Amino acid sequence: MAFLVGSNGIHKKGTIVDGIQYLRGLSAVIVVISHCNGIIGKPEYYSRMVMPDWHVASLFAVAAFFSISGFIILIAAMDEHLVPKAPVGEFLRRRFVRIVPFLWLCTIGYNALSWAGTSRLEWDLALRTLIVWPIGELKPNVAWSLRHELLFYGVFAWALLGSRRRPAILIAWFVASAAFYFLSYDLGWAADVTQQPWFEVLKVVMGGDHGANFQFAIGMTVAWLFLTRPHLLPIGQVPAVTMIGLMAASCLIVTLLPEQYGLGISALWTALSAPILLCAVCARPACGWLGKAGLVLGNASFAIYLVHNPIVLVLLAIAAKVHLPLGSPLALAAFLIACVVLAVTGGIVVHYLVETPLIRIVNQWSRGQRPIPVLR
């Protein structure tokens, strides 16, 4: 997911906005709540969810991540004159360092844990995840979003960071995505081929089920305003609670809508994500422990996203082993809260003890520097 580092606060020329971190943390927590609730409701566990199904809300939270990525990538790669800060090779190296080694580690760890618990190793799923294969099930399954992220990085670099600028490539990609949704779903031309491998690949390239490419585009648009027209934005003036309220309302809207695919629903998801992102960019930094907690959640959001599922599965295995009495709705609700808190906390711990040192070591190694010891 979108990953950024830097000093706290709002810096026009920097790489971080506090509100963006709050939004990343909020989106990650929504995903965790949804998955914990859904896993508990599976037949092999307790066969009933504690709350209404949040699955669509969690997908919208990932759409918010995509808009964040569009924003972050532009402000990280370009200065206020829209001149690249580094060559295309350096940009791709940084993206690789920030995402791929930790993804590999989580994939190996998750599949090893699964093998230890089930005596079954799904090599095909693990290998697909390690190379972010564009079709088929992945393990961990949350890695599906990285298909879109990594593709976006590649197209962005090709279009805007080379010796020759080719913005028409990005524009054509976004226009082609719109045509794909309209023709495939709204006109129904793809009704007979949606299960074909070639169509699955094409769908990933065009933005998946809900318009990931459009969310990248809206994020880049907000970043362009942030870099070149900051006077048009009320930076530092919007209460962070406004962003939270808009996110809650948007999650409710997409959950209540009938399940459908097409240009209209993709445009709606993008339109809903835009004001949320704007509020995040313009958010007033929260004071005290709330602000610090928001930054911690934002910094750790990628780790939370990748490791929360195995943590929940381990907790469920422990609950079954000790015969935890979870028959009543109240007990199951308390268990859900415990799962969410422990999954988020575990992600934060992994971020600080594993992800951050790993990024530092791989970054120094890939630049030809000798890694400094992580633990002294």
Secondary structure, DSSP 8 states (H G I E B T S, - for coil): -------SS--TTSS--HHHHHHHHHHHHHHHHHHHHHHHTSTTTTSS-SSS--HHHHHHHHHHHHHHHHHHHHHHHB-TTS-BSS-HHHHHHHHHHHHHHHHHHHHHHHHHHHHHHHS---HHHHHHHHTT-SSS--SSGGGHHHHHHHHHHHHHHHHHTSSS--HHHHHHHHHHHHHHHIIIIIS-TTTTTTTSHHHHHHHHHHTTTTTHHHHHHHHHHHHHHHHH-GGGS-TT-B-HHHHHHHHHHHHHHHHHS----SHHHHHHHHHHHHHHHHHHHTB----HHHHHHHHHHHHTHHHHHHHHHHHHHHHHHHHHHTT----SHHHHHHHHHHHHHHHHHHHHHHIIIIIHHHHHHHHHHHTT-----S--
